Amino acid sequence: MRLPAIFTAAILAFTPGLALAECNWGKKMEQTVASCAEGTTWDAASQTCVTAITG
């Protein structure tokens, strides 16, 4: 009787961590416009910050 209770407690303890890990699988960290340095802008094609062209 004690073994099933320990097994159930272990499953319940690890479930939230596994669910969180699954949400991030296969996703690339995305940079946002707000994180580009001053004088640069986000280029969606290259997925990087590039020097802003003014003129």
Stockholm file with secondary structure:
# STOCKHOLM 1.0

chainA/1-55         MRLPAIFTAAILAFTPGLALAECNWGKKMEQTVASCAEGTTWDAASQTCVTAITG
#=GR chainA/1-55 SS CHHHHHHHHHHHHHHHHHHHHHHHTTCCCCCCGGGSCTTEEEETTTTEEEECCCC
#=GC SS_cons        CHHHHHHHHHHHHHHHHHHHHHHHTTCCCCCCGGGSCTTEEEETTTTEEEECCCC
//
